[in-house]
């Protein structure tokens, strides 16, 4: 699971870096119309929210105890039925 998490974090950082470079390039050379800039900012805020939520889930994954889970109900498998 550690390798999968490391790959996930690298891909997440790569996504953020590429998105930031694309946004900087379009803002620098004025490729964006004023109306489209609003759409880009909304997408950027939503993407940042998704990244923060994703990091929260990864952190909460490691903060849970790794011991046995006692939250599942026990099932009586005996064949005796007492009325």
QUINORWO-V63920 format. One record per residue. N is the residue number from 1. OMEGA is omega in whole degrees, 0 to 359 (NA if undefined). NEAR is the number of other ideal C-beta (glycine too) atoms within 10 Angstrom. D_FIRST is the distance of its C-alpha to the first C-alpha in Angstrom with 2 decimals. Layout:
# QUINORWO-V63920
n->N omega->OMEGA near->NEAR d_first->D_FIRST
n->N omega->OMEGA near->NEAR d_first->D_FIRST
This chain:
# QUINORWO-V63920
n->1 omega->180 near->6 d_first->0.00
n->2 omega->179 near->6 d_first->3.79
n->3 omega->179 near->7 d_first->5.48
n->4 omega->179 near->8 d_first->5.19
n->5 omega->178 near->12 d_first->6.22
n->6 omega->177 near->10 d_first->8.66
n->7 omega->179 near->10 d_first->10.00
n->8 omega->181 near->12 d_first->10.53
n->9 omega->178 near->13 d_first->12.38
n->10 omega->178 near->10 d_first->14.35
n->11 omega->178 near->10 d_first->15.40
n->12 omega->178 near->15 d_first->16.40
n->13 omega->177 near->11 d_first->18.45
n->14 omega->177 near->10 d_first->19.94
n->15 omega->180 near->13 d_first->20.99
n->16 omega->182 near->13 d_first->22.66
n->17 omega->180 near->10 d_first->24.38
n->18 omega->178 near->10 d_first->25.73
n->19 omega->180 near->15 d_first->26.88
n->20 omega->179 near->11 d_first->28.64
n->21 omega->178 near->10 d_first->30.34
n->22 omega->180 near->12 d_first->31.55
n->23 omega->179 near->15 d_first->32.87
n->24 omega->180 near->10 d_first->34.59
n->25 omega->181 near->10 d_first->36.19
n->26 omega->178 near->14 d_first->37.53
n->27 omega->182 near->12 d_first->38.85
n->28 omega->183 near->8 d_first->40.45
n->29 omega->175 near->8 d_first->42.34
n->30 omega->175 near->8 d_first->43.12
n->31 omega->186 near->10 d_first->41.72
n->32 omega->172 near->14 d_first->41.05
n->33 omega->181 near->9 d_first->43.87
n->34 omega->180 near->6 d_first->44.27
n->35 omega->181 near->7 d_first->43.38
n->36 omega->178 near->11 d_first->40.17
n->37 omega->177 near->13 d_first->39.13
n->38 omega->179 near->11 d_first->38.83
n->39 omega->180 near->11 d_first->36.47
n->40 omega->179 near->14 d_first->34.34
n->41 omega->178 near->11 d_first->34.24
n->42 omega->178 near->10 d_first->33.28
n->43 omega->180 near->12 d_first->30.43
n->44 omega->179 near->13 d_first->29.32
n->45 omega->178 near->10 d_first->29.40
n->46 omega->179 near->10 d_first->27.45
n->47 omega->178 near->13 d_first->24.78
n->48 omega->176 near->12 d_first->24.59
n->49 omega->177 near->10 d_first->24.37
n->50 omega->179 near->12 d_first->21.48
n->51 omega->179 near->15 d_first->19.61
n->52 omega->178 near->10 d_first->20.50
n->53 omega->178 near->10 d_first->19.48
n->54 omega->177 near->13 d_first->16.07
n->55 omega->176 near->12 d_first->15.63
n->56 omega->179 near->10 d_first->17.02
n->57 omega->178 near->9 d_first->14.48
n->58 omega->179 near->14 d_first->11.56
n->59 omega->179 near->9 d_first->13.74
n->60 omega->176 near->9 d_first->14.63
n->61 omega->180 near->10 d_first->11.13
n->62 omega->181 near->8 d_first->11.08
n->63 omega->179 near->7 d_first->14.76
n->64 omega->179 near->8 d_first->14.76
n->65 omega->183 near->6 d_first->15.52
n->66 omega->180 near->6 d_first->13.23
n->67 omega->181 near->6 d_first->16.42
n->68 omega->180 near->7 d_first->17.94
n->69 omega->180 near->8 d_first->18.90
n->70 omega->183 near->7 d_first->22.67
n->71 omega->181 near->5 d_first->23.11
n->72 omega->181 near->7 d_first->23.54
n->73 omega->178 near->5 d_first->27.19
n->74 omega->181 near->6 d_first->28.41
n->75 omega->178 near->5 d_first->30.21
n->76 omega->183 near->7 d_first->33.43
n->77 omega->180 near->5 d_first->33.63
n->78 omega->183 near->6 d_first->37.09
n->79 omega->178 near->5 d_first->39.87
n->80 omega->177 near->5 d_first->42.51
n->81 omega->181 near->6 d_first->43.52
n->82 omega->177 near->4 d_first->45.69
n->83 omega->NA near->2 d_first->47.99
